[in-house]
Amino acid sequence: MATLIRILRGLGACALAGAACSASAQEQAQAGTDATVNPTIARQQAQEIANGDPARWYRNDPEQQTLRKELGAALQEAQNACRKAPAAERKSCLDAARSTWQRETAQLGKPMPRQ
């Protein structure tokens, strides 16, 4: 009887551990999806997408100030996302965001490729 109770407890513990791992995996899978976006922000993004590209993207900007501002905003968004990452991944995430920003700002002044 004691052995049966130990086996049942062991099975219960395994089931709980499996459920916890499954929930954790689902949370990680949803971390990069729109499901985690605030509904108010999601509506605003949908409206912006429906309006098309902003006019500022097509204005004559010889100093490329608009592009610099956009790159800075993209860096800030990436850094904010990195700060929400687990501590073990945070430094590499911030380094990747910073290197992307440096690579893209280095391209300023060079002719932009036509798409």
N, C-alpha and C positions, 0 to 999 in steps of 0.2 A: 504494500500500500504506500509506504514512504517513497519507494522508487517511482511509483506512478505519479505521485504528487510532484516529485522533482522533475519528471519528464514534462508534465503539464505546465509547470512553472517555466521551464526552459523554452517550451514551445510558445508560451505567452510572451516571454521576453523577446524571442526572435520575431514574433509577429509585430510587436510594438516597435522594435528596431527597424524592421522592414518598412513599416508605415512611416516612421520618422524620416528614413532615407528617401522614400518616395516623395514625401511632401517637400523635402529639401530640394530634390531634383526638379520638381515642378516649379518651385520658386525661382531657382536658377534659370530654368528654361524661359520663364516669363520675364526675367529681368531685362531682356533686350527687346521686348515686344511693345506694341502700342497699348497693351493691356495695363501697363503700369503708368501710363500718362494720365495726368489729371484731366477729368472730363472737360473742364473749362478750357484748358490749354488745347486739348484735342479739337474742340470746336473752333477755336481761333486758328489753329493750324489748317483745318479743313477750309476755312474761309480764305486764308491766304493762298492756299494751293488753287482754289477755284478762281481767284483773281489773276493768277498767272505770275510771271516774274515781275519783281518790283522795277519800276522805271529807273531807279537809281543804278541798276546794273548796266544800263545802256547809255547813261550820260557820259559826255566827254569828261574825263577825269585824268589829265596828264600826270598828276602827282600820285595817282592811284590811292587816294585817301579813302575812298569807299571800300576798296578791296582790303586795305590795311585794317579798316574798322571791322569788316566782315571776318577777316582772319583772326583778329583779336577776340571777337565774340565766339568764334568757333573754338578757340583755345580755352576760353572761360567755360564754355559748355562741357568740353572734354575734361577739364580739371574738376568741375563739379561732379561729373559722373565718376571720375576716378576716386574722389573723396568718399563716395558711397560704396566703393568696392571693398572687399575684405582687406585687412591690413597687409596680408602677405602679398597681395597683388597690387597694392596702391602705388608703390614706388615705380614699378615697371610701367604701370599705366600712365603715371605722370610723366615719366621719361619719354614714353612713346608719343604722348600728346605734345610735349615740348619739341621733340625732334620733328614731328610733322609740321608744327608751326614754323620752326626754323627753316625747314626745307621749302615750305611754300612762300615764306617771306623772302627767301633768297631768290626766288623766281621773279619777284617784283622788279620792274625795270626791263625785264626781258620780254620779248614779244609773246603774247598769249597765243597758244595754239587754237586755231579755228576748229569748231566742232560741227 
